[in-house]
């Protein structure tokens, strides 16, 4: 049975190449991207909040079984959302090496996150659950915090060298405090959407520059 299924797939792929159609594998990738993009849009707009598989299916007008076919489980899909979000946000906050205006980019990233509350809710949920070493996102969250700490610390040290911040500041400690502040502010902004988390983070960074 397995051999027959594989042979059938190869035959279909060859036929697709001959008649110019996209192969079955490419169609599968496209469908996976369609589902992933649809979930991210629904989360970003606030139509979904840490949703069940059934709620995702209803939002995308697709059978849950079809979602499982492309992602294996709800958790795998949610992890794919977080990874894609992180990939996009890394251009603003976790570039290597950090840009000259890294601290300001960090504030801008928080501002962007305010426009996609469902994804931030999902990220904060994953971050809390990932304290369990067996959680699928444990190493990802751990590595993300460390990358962000290193880049924030480097950015602070750079501003210390050019006189924008006091040399008495412990860059590593302040980096961790900024991460804690940013995540805490994002949690508060989910509870109170009228609060501008980016403005509060900007004020904290400006206070460091005045120290």
CNS distance restraints for C-alpha pairs under 8 A (distance, minus, plus):
assign (resid   1 and name CA) (resid   5 and name CA) 6.26 0.50 0.50
assign (resid   2 and name CA) (resid   6 and name CA) 6.25 0.50 0.50
assign (resid   3 and name CA) (resid   7 and name CA) 6.11 0.50 0.50
assign (resid   4 and name CA) (resid   8 and name CA) 6.08 0.50 0.50
assign (resid   5 and name CA) (resid   9 and name CA) 6.29 0.50 0.50
assign (resid   6 and name CA) (resid  10 and name CA) 6.34 0.50 0.50
assign (resid   7 and name CA) (resid  11 and name CA) 6.17 0.50 0.50
assign (resid   8 and name CA) (resid  12 and name CA) 6.19 0.50 0.50
assign (resid   9 and name CA) (resid  13 and name CA) 6.17 0.50 0.50
assign (resid   9 and name CA) (resid  24 and name CA) 7.86 0.50 0.50
assign (resid  10 and name CA) (resid  14 and name CA) 6.21 0.50 0.50
assign (resid  11 and name CA) (resid  15 and name CA) 6.16 0.50 0.50
assign (resid  12 and name CA) (resid  16 and name CA) 6.09 0.50 0.50
assign (resid  12 and name CA) (resid  23 and name CA) 7.53 0.50 0.50
assign (resid  12 and name CA) (resid  24 and name CA) 7.28 0.50 0.50
assign (resid  13 and name CA) (resid  17 and name CA) 6.39 0.50 0.50
assign (resid  13 and name CA) (resid  23 and name CA) 5.25 0.50 0.50
assign (resid  13 and name CA) (resid  24 and name CA) 6.32 0.50 0.50
assign (resid  13 and name CA) (resid  25 and name CA) 7.98 0.50 0.50
assign (resid  14 and name CA) (resid  18 and name CA) 6.36 0.50 0.50
assign (resid  15 and name CA) (resid  19 and name CA) 6.34 0.50 0.50
assign (resid  16 and name CA) (resid  20 and name CA) 5.90 0.50 0.50
assign (resid  16 and name CA) (resid  21 and name CA) 4.80 0.50 0.50
assign (resid  16 and name CA) (resid  22 and name CA) 6.08 0.50 0.50
assign (resid  16 and name CA) (resid  23 and name CA) 5.36 0.50 0.50
assign (resid  16 and name CA) (resid  24 and name CA) 7.88 0.50 0.50
assign (resid  17 and name CA) (resid  21 and name CA) 6.27 0.50 0.50
assign (resid  17 and name CA) (resid  22 and name CA) 7.24 0.50 0.50
assign (resid  17 and name CA) (resid  23 and name CA) 6.88 0.50 0.50
assign (resid  22 and name CA) (resid  26 and name CA) 6.24 0.50 0.50
assign (resid  22 and name CA) (resid  27 and name CA) 6.73 0.50 0.50
assign (resid  23 and name CA) (resid  27 and name CA) 6.43 0.50 0.50
assign (resid  24 and name CA) (resid  28 and name CA) 6.15 0.50 0.50
assign (resid  25 and name CA) (resid  29 and name CA) 6.30 0.50 0.50
assign (resid  26 and name CA) (resid  30 and name CA) 6.11 0.50 0.50
assign (resid  27 and name CA) (resid  31 and name CA) 6.17 0.50 0.50
assign (resid  28 and name CA) (resid  32 and name CA) 6.16 0.50 0.50
assign (resid  28 and name CA) (resid  70 and name CA) 7.73 0.50 0.50
assign (resid  29 and name CA) (resid  33 and name CA) 6.19 0.50 0.50
assign (resid  30 and name CA) (resid  34 and name CA) 6.11 0.50 0.50
assign (resid  31 and name CA) (resid  35 and name CA) 6.25 0.50 0.50
assign (resid  31 and name CA) (resid  70 and name CA) 7.98 0.50 0.50
assign (resid  32 and name CA) (resid  36 and name CA) 6.14 0.50 0.50
assign (resid  32 and name CA) (resid  70 and name CA) 5.95 0.50 0.50
assign (resid  32 and name CA) (resid  71 and name CA) 7.70 0.50 0.50
assign (resid  33 and name CA) (resid  37 and name CA) 5.84 0.50 0.50
assign (resid  34 and name CA) (resid  38 and name CA) 6.01 0.50 0.50
assign (resid  35 and name CA) (resid  39 and name CA) 6.17 0.50 0.50
assign (resid  35 and name CA) (resid  60 and name CA) 7.60 0.50 0.50
assign (resid  35 and name CA) (resid  67 and name CA) 7.44 0.50 0.50
assign (resid  36 and name CA) (resid  40 and name CA) 6.19 0.50 0.50
assign (resid  36 and name CA) (resid  77 and name CA) 7.37 0.50 0.50
assign (resid  36 and name CA) (resid  80 and name CA) 7.46 0.50 0.50
assign (resid  36 and name CA) (resid  81 and name CA) 6.65 0.50 0.50
assign (resid  37 and name CA) (resid  41 and name CA) 6.11 0.50 0.50
assign (resid  38 and name CA) (resid  42 and name CA) 6.17 0.50 0.50
assign (resid  38 and name CA) (resid  60 and name CA) 6.54 0.50 0.50
assign (resid  39 and name CA) (resid  43 and name CA) 6.07 0.50 0.50
assign (resid  39 and name CA) (resid  56 and name CA) 6.98 0.50 0.50
assign (resid  39 and name CA) (resid  60 and name CA) 7.41 0.50 0.50
assign (resid  39 and name CA) (resid  81 and name CA) 7.69 0.50 0.50
assign (resid  40 and name CA) (resid  44 and name CA) 5.89 0.50 0.50
assign (resid  40 and name CA) (resid  81 and name CA) 6.43 0.50 0.50
assign (resid  40 and name CA) (resid 119 and name CA) 7.13 0.50 0.50
assign (resid  41 and name CA) (resid  45 and name CA) 6.08 0.50 0.50
assign (resid  42 and name CA) (resid  46 and name CA) 6.28 0.50 0.50
assign (resid  42 and name CA) (resid  47 and name CA) 5.12 0.50 0.50
assign (resid  42 and name CA) (resid  48 and name CA) 5.64 0.50 0.50
assign (resid  42 and name CA) (resid  59 and name CA) 7.37 0.50 0.50
assign (resid  42 and name CA) (resid 118 and name CA) 7.79 0.50 0.50
assign (resid  43 and name CA) (resid  47 and name CA) 5.91 0.50 0.50
assign (resid  43 and name CA) (resid  48 and name CA) 4.82 0.50 0.50
assign (resid  43 and name CA) (resid  49 and name CA) 6.29 0.50 0.50
assign (resid  43 and name CA) (resid 116 and name CA) 6.76 0.50 0.50
assign (resid  43 and name CA) (resid 117 and name CA) 7.07 0.50 0.50
assign (resid  43 and name CA) (resid 118 and name CA) 4.22 0.50 0.50
assign (resid  43 and name CA) (resid 119 and name CA) 5.39 0.50 0.50
assign (resid  44 and name CA) (resid 115 and name CA) 6.75 0.50 0.50
assign (resid  44 and name CA) (resid 116 and name CA) 3.62 0.50 0.50
assign (resid  44 and name CA) (resid 117 and name CA) 5.75 0.50 0.50
assign (resid  44 and name CA) (resid 118 and name CA) 5.17 0.50 0.50
assign (resid  44 and name CA) (resid 119 and name CA) 5.64 0.50 0.50
assign (resid  45 and name CA) (resid 115 and name CA) 7.42 0.50 0.50
assign (resid  45 and name CA) (resid 116 and name CA) 5.83 0.50 0.50
assign (resid  45 and name CA) (resid 117 and name CA) 7.12 0.50 0.50
assign (resid  45 and name CA) (resid 118 and name CA) 6.95 0.50 0.50
assign (resid  46 and name CA) (resid 116 and name CA) 6.87 0.50 0.50
assign (resid  46 and name CA) (resid 117 and name CA) 5.94 0.50 0.50
assign (resid  46 and name CA) (resid 118 and name CA) 5.05 0.50 0.50
assign (resid  47 and name CA) (resid 118 and name CA) 7.61 0.50 0.50
assign (resid  48 and name CA) (resid  55 and name CA) 7.74 0.50 0.50
assign (resid  48 and name CA) (resid  56 and name CA) 7.61 0.50 0.50
assign (resid  48 and name CA) (resid  59 and name CA) 7.97 0.50 0.50
assign (resid  48 and name CA) (resid 118 and name CA) 6.19 0.50 0.50
assign (resid  49 and name CA) (resid 118 and name CA) 5.07 0.50 0.50
assign (resid  49 and name CA) (resid 119 and name CA) 7.84 0.50 0.50
assign (resid  49 and name CA) (resid 121 and name CA) 6.85 0.50 0.50
assign (resid  49 and name CA) (resid 122 and name CA) 7.20 0.50 0.50
assign (resid  50 and name CA) (resid 118 and name CA) 7.13 0.50 0.50
assign (resid  50 and name CA) (resid 121 and name CA) 6.96 0.50 0.50
assign (resid  50 and name CA) (resid 122 and name CA) 5.56 0.50 0.50
assign (resid  51 and name CA) (resid  55 and name CA) 5.82 0.50 0.50
assign (resid  51 and name CA) (resid  56 and name CA) 6.33 0.50 0.50
assign (resid  52 and name CA) (resid  56 and name CA) 6.31 0.50 0.50
assign (resid  52 and name CA) (resid  74 and name CA) 7.51 0.50 0.50
assign (resid  53 and name CA) (resid  57 and name CA) 6.20 0.50 0.50
assign (resid  53 and name CA) (resid  64 and name CA) 6.14 0.50 0.50
assign (resid  53 and name CA) (resid  74 and name CA) 5.87 0.50 0.50
assign (resid  54 and name CA) (resid  58 and name CA) 6.25 0.50 0.50
assign (resid  54 and name CA) (resid  64 and name CA) 6.09 0.50 0.50
assign (resid  55 and name CA) (resid  59 and name CA) 6.16 0.50 0.50
assign (resid  56 and name CA) (resid  60 and name CA) 6.16 0.50 0.50
assign (resid  56 and name CA) (resid  64 and name CA) 7.64 0.50 0.50
assign (resid  57 and name CA) (resid  61 and name CA) 5.54 0.50 0.50
assign (resid  57 and name CA) (resid  62 and name CA) 4.82 0.50 0.50
assign (resid  57 and name CA) (resid  63 and name CA) 5.49 0.50 0.50
assign (resid  57 and name CA) (resid  64 and name CA) 5.23 0.50 0.50
assign (resid  57 and name CA) (resid  67 and name CA) 7.56 0.50 0.50
assign (resid  58 and name CA) (resid  62 and name CA) 6.55 0.50 0.50
assign (resid  58 and name CA) (resid  63 and name CA) 7.79 0.50 0.50
assign (resid  62 and name CA) (resid  66 and name CA) 6.86 0.50 0.50
assign (resid  62 and name CA) (resid  67 and name CA) 7.51 0.50 0.50
assign (resid  63 and name CA) (resid  67 and name CA) 6.86 0.50 0.50
assign (resid  64 and name CA) (resid  68 and name CA) 6.32 0.50 0.50
assign (resid  65 and name CA) (resid  69 and name CA) 6.22 0.50 0.50
assign (resid  66 and name CA) (resid  70 and name CA) 6.74 0.50 0.50
assign (resid  67 and name CA) (resid  71 and name CA) 6.09 0.50 0.50
assign (resid  67 and name CA) (resid  72 and name CA) 7.58 0.50 0.50
assign (resid  67 and name CA) (resid  73 and name CA) 7.89 0.50 0.50
assign (resid  68 and name CA) (resid  72 and name CA) 4.53 0.50 0.50
assign (resid  68 and name CA) (resid  73 and name CA) 5.39 0.50 0.50
assign (resid  68 and name CA) (resid  74 and name CA) 7.24 0.50 0.50
assign (resid  71 and name CA) (resid  76 and name CA) 5.87 0.50 0.50
assign (resid  71 and name CA) (resid  77 and name CA) 5.61 0.50 0.50
assign (resid  72 and name CA) (resid  76 and name CA) 6.44 0.50 0.50
assign (resid  72 and name CA) (resid  77 and name CA) 7.79 0.50 0.50
assign (resid  73 and name CA) (resid  77 and name CA) 6.48 0.50 0.50
assign (resid  74 and name CA) (resid  78 and name CA) 6.21 0.50 0.50
assign (resid  75 and name CA) (resid  79 and name CA) 6.04 0.50 0.50
assign (resid  76 and name CA) (resid  80 and name CA) 6.17 0.50 0.50
assign (resid  77 and name CA) (resid  81 and name CA) 6.35 0.50 0.50
assign (resid  78 and name CA) (resid  82 and name CA) 6.38 0.50 0.50
assign (resid  78 and name CA) (resid 122 and name CA) 7.87 0.50 0.50
assign (resid  79 and name CA) (resid  83 and name CA) 6.14 0.50 0.50
assign (resid  79 and name CA) (resid 137 and name CA) 7.28 0.50 0.50
assign (resid  80 and name CA) (resid  84 and name CA) 6.11 0.50 0.50
assign (resid  81 and name CA) (resid  85 and name CA) 6.08 0.50 0.50
assign (resid  81 and name CA) (resid 119 and name CA) 7.96 0.50 0.50
assign (resid  82 and name CA) (resid  86 and name CA) 6.00 0.50 0.50
assign (resid  82 and name CA) (resid 119 and name CA) 7.59 0.50 0.50
assign (resid  82 and name CA) (resid 122 and name CA) 7.68 0.50 0.50
assign (resid  82 and name CA) (resid 123 and name CA) 6.48 0.50 0.50
assign (resid  83 and name CA) (resid  87 and name CA) 6.06 0.50 0.50
assign (resid  84 and name CA) (resid  88 and name CA) 6.34 0.50 0.50
assign (resid  85 and name CA) (resid  89 and name CA) 6.09 0.50 0.50
assign (resid  85 and name CA) (resid 119 and name CA) 7.84 0.50 0.50
assign (resid  86 and name CA) (resid  90 and name CA) 5.75 0.50 0.50
assign (resid  87 and name CA) (resid  91 and name CA) 7.19 0.50 0.50
assign (resid  88 and name CA) (resid  92 and name CA) 7.78 0.50 0.50
assign (resid  89 and name CA) (resid  93 and name CA) 6.20 0.50 0.50
assign (resid  89 and name CA) (resid  94 and name CA) 7.50 0.50 0.50
assign (resid  89 and name CA) (resid 109 and name CA) 6.82 0.50 0.50
assign (resid  90 and name CA) (resid  94 and name CA) 4.42 0.50 0.50
assign (resid  90 and name CA) (resid  95 and name CA) 5.74 0.50 0.50
assign (resid  91 and name CA) (resid  95 and name CA) 5.71 0.50 0.50
assign (resid  92 and name CA) (resid 102 and name CA) 7.73 0.50 0.50
assign (resid  92 and name CA) (resid 105 and name CA) 5.59 0.50 0.50
assign (resid  92 and name CA) (resid 106 and name CA) 6.70 0.50 0.50
assign (resid  92 and name CA) (resid 108 and name CA) 7.80 0.50 0.50
assign (resid  92 and name CA) (resid 109 and name CA) 6.25 0.50 0.50
assign (resid  93 and name CA) (resid  98 and name CA) 7.69 0.50 0.50
assign (resid  93 and name CA) (resid 102 and name CA) 6.69 0.50 0.50
assign (resid  93 and name CA) (resid 105 and name CA) 6.15 0.50 0.50
assign (resid  93 and name CA) (resid 106 and name CA) 5.31 0.50 0.50
assign (resid  93 and name CA) (resid 109 and name CA) 6.87 0.50 0.50
assign (resid  93 and name CA) (resid 148 and name CA) 7.30 0.50 0.50
assign (resid  94 and name CA) (resid  98 and name CA) 6.76 0.50 0.50
assign (resid  94 and name CA) (resid 147 and name CA) 6.61 0.50 0.50
assign (resid  94 and name CA) (resid 148 and name CA) 5.84 0.50 0.50
assign (resid  94 and name CA) (resid 151 and name CA) 6.72 0.50 0.50
assign (resid  95 and name CA) (resid  99 and name CA) 7.12 0.50 0.50
assign (resid  95 and name CA) (resid 151 and name CA) 7.95 0.50 0.50
assign (resid  96 and name CA) (resid 151 and name CA) 7.70 0.50 0.50
assign (resid  97 and name CA) (resid 151 and name CA) 7.38 0.50 0.50
assign (resid  98 and name CA) (resid 102 and name CA) 5.87 0.50 0.50
assign (resid  98 and name CA) (resid 151 and name CA) 5.72 0.50 0.50
assign (resid  98 and name CA) (resid 154 and name CA) 7.52 0.50 0.50
assign (resid  98 and name CA) (resid 155 and name CA) 6.99 0.50 0.50
assign (resid 100 and name CA) (resid 155 and name CA) 7.43 0.50 0.50
assign (resid 101 and name CA) (resid 105 and name CA) 6.24 0.50 0.50
assign (resid 101 and name CA) (resid 155 and name CA) 7.87 0.50 0.50
assign (resid 102 and name CA) (resid 106 and name CA) 6.19 0.50 0.50
assign (resid 102 and name CA) (resid 151 and name CA) 7.89 0.50 0.50
assign (resid 102 and name CA) (resid 152 and name CA) 7.41 0.50 0.50
assign (resid 102 and name CA) (resid 155 and name CA) 6.22 0.50 0.50
assign (resid 103 and name CA) (resid 107 and name CA) 6.62 0.50 0.50
assign (resid 103 and name CA) (resid 152 and name CA) 6.92 0.50 0.50
assign (resid 103 and name CA) (resid 155 and name CA) 6.61 0.50 0.50
assign (resid 103 and name CA) (resid 156 and name CA) 7.94 0.50 0.50
assign (resid 103 and name CA) (resid 205 and name CA) 7.59 0.50 0.50
assign (resid 104 and name CA) (resid 108 and name CA) 6.35 0.50 0.50
assign (resid 104 and name CA) (resid 202 and name CA) 7.59 0.50 0.50
assign (resid 105 and name CA) (resid 109 and name CA) 6.09 0.50 0.50
assign (resid 106 and name CA) (resid 110 and name CA) 6.47 0.50 0.50
assign (resid 107 and name CA) (resid 111 and name CA) 6.41 0.50 0.50
assign (resid 107 and name CA) (resid 198 and name CA) 5.40 0.50 0.50
assign (resid 107 and name CA) (resid 199 and name CA) 7.81 0.50 0.50
assign (resid 107 and name CA) (resid 201 and name CA) 6.32 0.50 0.50
assign (resid 107 and name CA) (resid 202 and name CA) 6.00 0.50 0.50
assign (resid 108 and name CA) (resid 112 and name CA) 6.26 0.50 0.50
assign (resid 108 and name CA) (resid 198 and name CA) 6.93 0.50 0.50
assign (resid 109 and name CA) (resid 113 and name CA) 6.20 0.50 0.50
assign (resid 110 and name CA) (resid 114 and name CA) 6.50 0.50 0.50
assign (resid 110 and name CA) (resid 182 and name CA) 7.42 0.50 0.50
assign (resid 110 and name CA) (resid 186 and name CA) 7.70 0.50 0.50
assign (resid 110 and name CA) (resid 197 and name CA) 6.87 0.50 0.50
assign (resid 110 and name CA) (resid 198 and name CA) 5.33 0.50 0.50
assign (resid 111 and name CA) (resid 115 and name CA) 7.28 0.50 0.50
assign (resid 111 and name CA) (resid 196 and name CA) 7.86 0.50 0.50
assign (resid 111 and name CA) (resid 197 and name CA) 7.13 0.50 0.50
assign (resid 111 and name CA) (resid 198 and name CA) 5.07 0.50 0.50
assign (resid 112 and name CA) (resid 116 and name CA) 7.28 0.50 0.50
assign (resid 113 and name CA) (resid 117 and name CA) 6.66 0.50 0.50
assign (resid 113 and name CA) (resid 119 and name CA) 7.94 0.50 0.50
assign (resid 113 and name CA) (resid 120 and name CA) 6.52 0.50 0.50
assign (resid 114 and name CA) (resid 120 and name CA) 7.95 0.50 0.50
assign (resid 114 and name CA) (resid 186 and name CA) 7.69 0.50 0.50
assign (resid 114 and name CA) (resid 189 and name CA) 7.67 0.50 0.50
assign (resid 114 and name CA) (resid 196 and name CA) 8.00 0.50 0.50
assign (resid 114 and name CA) (resid 197 and name CA) 7.71 0.50 0.50
assign (resid 116 and name CA) (resid 120 and name CA) 6.60 0.50 0.50
assign (resid 117 and name CA) (resid 121 and name CA) 6.03 0.50 0.50
assign (resid 117 and name CA) (resid 190 and name CA) 6.58 0.50 0.50
assign (resid 118 and name CA) (resid 122 and name CA) 6.23 0.50 0.50
assign (resid 119 and name CA) (resid 123 and name CA) 6.13 0.50 0.50
assign (resid 120 and name CA) (resid 124 and name CA) 6.10 0.50 0.50
assign (resid 120 and name CA) (resid 186 and name CA) 7.45 0.50 0.50
assign (resid 121 and name CA) (resid 125 and name CA) 6.13 0.50 0.50
assign (resid 121 and name CA) (resid 187 and name CA) 7.70 0.50 0.50
assign (resid 121 and name CA) (resid 190 and name CA) 7.41 0.50 0.50
assign (resid 122 and name CA) (resid 126 and name CA) 6.14 0.50 0.50
assign (resid 123 and name CA) (resid 127 and name CA) 6.05 0.50 0.50
assign (resid 124 and name CA) (resid 128 and name CA) 6.19 0.50 0.50
assign (resid 124 and name CA) (resid 183 and name CA) 7.58 0.50 0.50
assign (resid 124 and name CA) (resid 187 and name CA) 7.55 0.50 0.50
assign (resid 125 and name CA) (resid 129 and name CA) 6.18 0.50 0.50
assign (resid 126 and name CA) (resid 130 and name CA) 5.77 0.50 0.50
assign (resid 126 and name CA) (resid 137 and name CA) 6.84 0.50 0.50
assign (resid 127 and name CA) (resid 131 and name CA) 7.14 0.50 0.50
assign (resid 127 and name CA) (resid 137 and name CA) 7.78 0.50 0.50
assign (resid 127 and name CA) (resid 138 and name CA) 7.93 0.50 0.50
assign (resid 127 and name CA) (resid 141 and name CA) 6.24 0.50 0.50
assign (resid 129 and name CA) (resid 135 and name CA) 7.10 0.50 0.50
assign (resid 130 and name CA) (resid 134 and name CA) 7.92 0.50 0.50
assign (resid 130 and name CA) (resid 135 and name CA) 5.37 0.50 0.50
assign (resid 130 and name CA) (resid 136 and name CA) 7.41 0.50 0.50
assign (resid 130 and name CA) (resid 137 and name CA) 5.61 0.50 0.50
assign (resid 130 and name CA) (resid 138 and name CA) 4.44 0.50 0.50
assign (resid 130 and name CA) (resid 141 and name CA) 6.93 0.50 0.50
assign (resid 131 and name CA) (resid 135 and name CA) 7.61 0.50 0.50
assign (resid 131 and name CA) (resid 138 and name CA) 6.45 0.50 0.50
assign (resid 132 and name CA) (resid 138 and name CA) 6.73 0.50 0.50
assign (resid 133 and name CA) (resid 138 and name CA) 5.60 0.50 0.50
assign (resid 133 and name CA) (resid 139 and name CA) 7.75 0.50 0.50
assign (resid 134 and name CA) (resid 138 and name CA) 6.94 0.50 0.50
assign (resid 137 and name CA) (resid 141 and name CA) 5.98 0.50 0.50
assign (resid 138 and name CA) (resid 142 and name CA) 6.07 0.50 0.50
assign (resid 139 and name CA) (resid 143 and name CA) 5.93 0.50 0.50
assign (resid 140 and name CA) (resid 144 and name CA) 6.01 0.50 0.50
assign (resid 141 and name CA) (resid 145 and name CA) 6.15 0.50 0.50
assign (resid 142 and name CA) (resid 146 and name CA) 6.38 0.50 0.50
assign (resid 143 and name CA) (resid 147 and name CA) 6.12 0.50 0.50
assign (resid 144 and name CA) (resid 148 and name CA) 6.10 0.50 0.50
assign (resid 145 and name CA) (resid 149 and name CA) 6.00 0.50 0.50
assign (resid 145 and name CA) (resid 179 and name CA) 7.92 0.50 0.50
assign (resid 146 and name CA) (resid 150 and name CA) 6.13 0.50 0.50
assign (resid 147 and name CA) (resid 151 and name CA) 6.27 0.50 0.50
assign (resid 148 and name CA) (resid 152 and name CA) 6.03 0.50 0.50
assign (resid 148 and name CA) (resid 179 and name CA) 7.80 0.50 0.50
assign (resid 149 and name CA) (resid 153 and name CA) 5.96 0.50 0.50
assign (resid 149 and name CA) (resid 172 and name CA) 7.08 0.50 0.50
assign (resid 149 and name CA) (resid 175 and name CA) 5.40 0.50 0.50
assign (resid 149 and name CA) (resid 176 and name CA) 6.04 0.50 0.50
assign (resid 149 and name CA) (resid 179 and name CA) 7.41 0.50 0.50
assign (resid 150 and name CA) (resid 154 and name CA) 6.09 0.50 0.50
assign (resid 150 and name CA) (resid 172 and name CA) 7.66 0.50 0.50
assign (resid 150 and name CA) (resid 175 and name CA) 7.71 0.50 0.50
assign (resid 151 and name CA) (resid 155 and name CA) 6.09 0.50 0.50
assign (resid 152 and name CA) (resid 156 and name CA) 6.17 0.50 0.50
assign (resid 152 and name CA) (resid 171 and name CA) 7.91 0.50 0.50
assign (resid 152 and name CA) (resid 172 and name CA) 7.98 0.50 0.50
assign (resid 152 and name CA) (resid 175 and name CA) 5.21 0.50 0.50
assign (resid 153 and name CA) (resid 157 and name CA) 6.18 0.50 0.50
assign (resid 153 and name CA) (resid 171 and name CA) 4.90 0.50 0.50
assign (resid 153 and name CA) (resid 172 and name CA) 5.22 0.50 0.50
assign (resid 153 and name CA) (resid 174 and name CA) 7.40 0.50 0.50
assign (resid 153 and name CA) (resid 175 and name CA) 5.24 0.50 0.50
assign (resid 154 and name CA) (resid 158 and name CA) 6.14 0.50 0.50
assign (resid 154 and name CA) (resid 171 and name CA) 7.60 0.50 0.50
assign (resid 155 and name CA) (resid 159 and name CA) 6.39 0.50 0.50
assign (resid 156 and name CA) (resid 160 and name CA) 6.19 0.50 0.50
assign (resid 156 and name CA) (resid 165 and name CA) 7.41 0.50 0.50
assign (resid 156 and name CA) (resid 171 and name CA) 5.80 0.50 0.50
assign (resid 156 and name CA) (resid 175 and name CA) 7.80 0.50 0.50
assign (resid 157 and name CA) (resid 161 and name CA) 6.25 0.50 0.50
assign (resid 157 and name CA) (resid 171 and name CA) 6.22 0.50 0.50
assign (resid 158 and name CA) (resid 162 and name CA) 6.56 0.50 0.50
assign (resid 159 and name CA) (resid 163 and name CA) 6.12 0.50 0.50
assign (resid 159 and name CA) (resid 164 and name CA) 4.98 0.50 0.50
assign (resid 159 and name CA) (resid 165 and name CA) 5.60 0.50 0.50
assign (resid 160 and name CA) (resid 164 and name CA) 5.70 0.50 0.50
assign (resid 160 and name CA) (resid 165 and name CA) 4.56 0.50 0.50
assign (resid 160 and name CA) (resid 166 and name CA) 5.76 0.50 0.50
assign (resid 160 and name CA) (resid 167 and name CA) 5.46 0.50 0.50
assign (resid 161 and name CA) (resid 165 and name CA) 7.95 0.50 0.50
assign (resid 161 and name CA) (resid 167 and name CA) 7.67 0.50 0.50
assign (resid 164 and name CA) (resid 209 and name CA) 5.53 0.50 0.50
assign (resid 164 and name CA) (resid 210 and name CA) 7.73 0.50 0.50
assign (resid 165 and name CA) (resid 169 and name CA) 7.65 0.50 0.50
assign (resid 165 and name CA) (resid 208 and name CA) 6.33 0.50 0.50
assign (resid 165 and name CA) (resid 209 and name CA) 4.67 0.50 0.50
assign (resid 165 and name CA) (resid 210 and name CA) 6.84 0.50 0.50
assign (resid 165 and name CA) (resid 211 and name CA) 6.43 0.50 0.50
assign (resid 166 and name CA) (resid 208 and name CA) 7.90 0.50 0.50
assign (resid 166 and name CA) (resid 209 and name CA) 7.43 0.50 0.50
assign (resid 166 and name CA) (resid 211 and name CA) 5.94 0.50 0.50
assign (resid 169 and name CA) (resid 174 and name CA) 7.41 0.50 0.50
assign (resid 170 and name CA) (resid 174 and name CA) 6.19 0.50 0.50
assign (resid 171 and name CA) (resid 175 and name CA) 5.99 0.50 0.50
assign (resid 172 and name CA) (resid 176 and name CA) 6.39 0.50 0.50
assign (resid 173 and name CA) (resid 177 and name CA) 6.23 0.50 0.50
assign (resid 174 and name CA) (resid 178 and name CA) 6.08 0.50 0.50
assign (resid 175 and name CA) (resid 179 and name CA) 6.40 0.50 0.50
assign (resid 176 and name CA) (resid 180 and name CA) 6.23 0.50 0.50
assign (resid 177 and name CA) (resid 181 and name CA) 5.97 0.50 0.50
assign (resid 178 and name CA) (resid 182 and name CA) 5.97 0.50 0.50
assign (resid 178 and name CA) (resid 201 and name CA) 7.73 0.50 0.50
assign (resid 179 and name CA) (resid 183 and name CA) 6.22 0.50 0.50
assign (resid 180 and name CA) (resid 184 and name CA) 5.96 0.50 0.50
assign (resid 181 and name CA) (resid 185 and name CA) 5.93 0.50 0.50
assign (resid 181 and name CA) (resid 201 and name CA) 7.22 0.50 0.50
assign (resid 182 and name CA) (resid 186 and name CA) 6.18 0.50 0.50
assign (resid 182 and name CA) (resid 197 and name CA) 7.44 0.50 0.50
assign (resid 182 and name CA) (resid 201 and name CA) 6.47 0.50 0.50
assign (resid 183 and name CA) (resid 187 and name CA) 6.28 0.50 0.50
assign (resid 184 and name CA) (resid 188 and name CA) 6.34 0.50 0.50
assign (resid 185 and name CA) (resid 189 and name CA) 6.09 0.50 0.50
assign (resid 185 and name CA) (resid 197 and name CA) 5.26 0.50 0.50
assign (resid 185 and name CA) (resid 200 and name CA) 7.73 0.50 0.50
assign (resid 185 and name CA) (resid 201 and name CA) 7.91 0.50 0.50
assign (resid 186 and name CA) (resid 190 and name CA) 6.30 0.50 0.50
assign (resid 186 and name CA) (resid 197 and name CA) 6.06 0.50 0.50
assign (resid 187 and name CA) (resid 191 and name CA) 6.64 0.50 0.50
assign (resid 188 and name CA) (resid 192 and name CA) 5.96 0.50 0.50
assign (resid 188 and name CA) (resid 195 and name CA) 7.60 0.50 0.50
assign (resid 188 and name CA) (resid 197 and name CA) 7.95 0.50 0.50
assign (resid 189 and name CA) (resid 193 and name CA) 4.86 0.50 0.50
assign (resid 189 and name CA) (resid 194 and name CA) 7.02 0.50 0.50
assign (resid 189 and name CA) (resid 195 and name CA) 5.39 0.50 0.50
assign (resid 189 and name CA) (resid 196 and name CA) 6.84 0.50 0.50
assign (resid 189 and name CA) (resid 197 and name CA) 6.25 0.50 0.50
assign (resid 196 and name CA) (resid 200 and name CA) 6.70 0.50 0.50
assign (resid 197 and name CA) (resid 201 and name CA) 6.30 0.50 0.50
assign (resid 198 and name CA) (resid 202 and name CA) 6.02 0.50 0.50
assign (resid 199 and name CA) (resid 203 and name CA) 6.17 0.50 0.50
assign (resid 200 and name CA) (resid 204 and name CA) 6.40 0.50 0.50
assign (resid 201 and name CA) (resid 205 and name CA) 6.37 0.50 0.50
assign (resid 202 and name CA) (resid 206 and name CA) 6.11 0.50 0.50
assign (resid 203 and name CA) (resid 207 and name CA) 6.11 0.50 0.50
assign (resid 204 and name CA) (resid 208 and name CA) 6.50 0.50 0.50
assign (resid 205 and name CA) (resid 209 and name CA) 6.44 0.50 0.50
assign (resid 206 and name CA) (resid 210 and name CA) 6.39 0.50 0.50
assign (resid 207 and name CA) (resid 211 and name CA) 6.36 0.50 0.50
